Amino acid sequence: MKSVITTAKTIDKAIEEGLKQLNTSLENVNVNILSEGGLLKKAKVELVLIDKTEEKEVIKETKKEEVIDLENENFTEEESEELKKLASEVNLKEKKDVENENIKNKILEFLNGLIYAYNVYAEVSVEKNSKGFVAKINGENLGALIGKHGEAMEALQLILNTYLYNKTDFRKKVFLDVENYREKRSETLKEMALKLAEKVKSSKKSYKLEPMNSYERRIIHEALSKDENISTHSEGEEPNRFLVIEYVENKL
């Protein structure tokens, strides 16, 4: 079984180097952390290629397609067409359910591999909604997965979506949330937006916020959208695009 041992300043860098040497991706290896590193000590990891032939396949049993013998029944042409349509809809739903289960398993596989690589204790859950899937990671000491203002989490979300795009035909978005960060961050941003709006109305001077992603800019924009004396707009280019809060005499 092919494996490599690599060292670097951080565990992430060591894993990245090992993946390059094996010319593969994270979901195809088992990661053994030999040393977490420190001030004067480098992190060391062992990456072992997974033998696909030895993996236990998880097979989801699906209902067999029921065949309706319309020729031997006394159905009218209209009833026959209606039954064909109904059978088609049932088969389509069953196929969609299998596809969704496959995508859900891919998300769980990727995120569980990520947690293993980071050597943290956490649990992953995945739910389907109208926009796609919501994946949640909850546990202890998950700051490294969140990063400053959620930057690491956003990067991981992008990697996860790219992974699914390449592995499946799934084209909707997977939203990643770590330790309920999005809800907490949303409340913090709303409170900050209301305070800054009062400051802008008092001074009648515009205020430029620090660069934020589109999701966070939208939260602030929506929080202030009903204030008749406040207007918001974005300036700059990604990833340094920021929001500007302005005073207006009478916003239309």
C-alpha positions, 0 to 999 in steps of 0.5 A, spaced: 500 500 500 503 506 497 504 511 502 509 517 504 511 521 510 512 529 509 514 534 514 512 542 514 511 548 518 503 546 519 499 539 519 495 543 513 502 544 509 504 537 510 498 534 508 498 538 502 505 536 500 503 529 501 498 529 496 502 532 491 507 527 492 502 522 491 498 526 486 491 525 489 486 528 493 484 528 500 478 523 499 483 518 497 488 517 503 488 516 510 492 521 514 496 519 520 498 525 524 505 523 527 507 530 530 503 536 530 509 540 530 511 546 535 515 553 535 521 549 534 518 542 531 515 541 524 509 537 523 509 530 520 504 526 517 503 520 514 498 519 508 496 512 506 493 511 499 486 507 500 485 501 496 479 501 493 478 494 492 478 493 500 473 498 501 466 496 503 461 499 499 455 502 502 449 500 497 442 503 498 436 498 496 431 502 492 425 500 490 424 496 483 420 499 478 413 497 478 411 495 471 404 496 469 401 492 464 396 497 461 395 492 455 391 487 459 387 492 463 381 495 460 383 502 461 381 508 456 386 512 452 386 518 457 386 513 463 392 510 460 396 516 459 395 518 466 397 512 469 404 513 464 405 520 467 404 518 474 409 512 473 414 516 470 413 521 476 414 516 481 420 513 477 423 520 477 422 522 484 426 515 486 431 517 481 432 524 484 432 521 492 438 516 490 442 522 487 441 526 493 443 520 497 449 520 493 451 527 494 449 527 501 454 521 502 459 525 498 459 531 502 459 527 509 465 523 506 469 530 504 468 533 511 469 527 515 476 526 511 477 534 513 476 533 520 480 527 520 486 531 517 485 537 522 485 532 528 479 535 531 473 532 534 467 534 531 460 531 528 458 532 521 450 533 519 447 534 512 440 537 510 437 538 503 433 544 502 430 548 496 437 551 495 441 545 495 444 542 501 446 545 508 452 542 511 454 543 519 460 541 523 459 542 530 464 540 536 470 543 540 476 547 538 474 548 531 477 555 530 481 553 525 475 551 520 472 558 521 478 563 521 478 570 521 471 573 520 469 566 517 474 566 511 477 559 512 470 556 512 468 560 506 474 557 503 473 550 505 465 551 502 468 553 495 473 547 495 467 542 497 463 545 492 468 545 487 469 537 489 462 536 488 462 539 481 467 535 479 465 528 482 457 529 480 452 533 476 450 537 482 450 544 480 446 547 486 450 550 492 452 547 499 452 551 504 457 550 510 456 552 517 461 551 523 459 551 530 453 555 528 458 561 526 453 564 520 447 565 525 452 568 530 456 572 525 449 574 522 447 577 529 453 581 530 453 584 523 446 586 524 447 589 531 454 593 528 450 595 522 444 599 526 450 602 530 453 605 524 447 607 521 446 611 527 453 614 527 452 616 519 445 619 521 448 623 526 454 625 522 451 625 515 458 622 513 459 616 509 462 610 513 466 605 509 466 598 512 472 593 512 472 588 506 467 582 506 464 577 502 457 577 498 453 574 504 455 578 509 454 585 505 447 582 504 446 581 511 448 589 512 444 591 506 438 588 508 438 590 515 439 597 513 434 597 507 428 599 511 431 606 514 429 612 510 435 616 511 440 610 510 443 608 503 448 602 502 452 600 496 458 596 495 465 598 492 472 595 490 473 588 487 473 581 490 476 579 495 477 586 497 470 589 496 467 593 501 460 596 503 459 603 504 453 606 508 451 613 506 446 618 509 440 620 504 435 626 506 430 622 503 431 615 500 426 613 495 
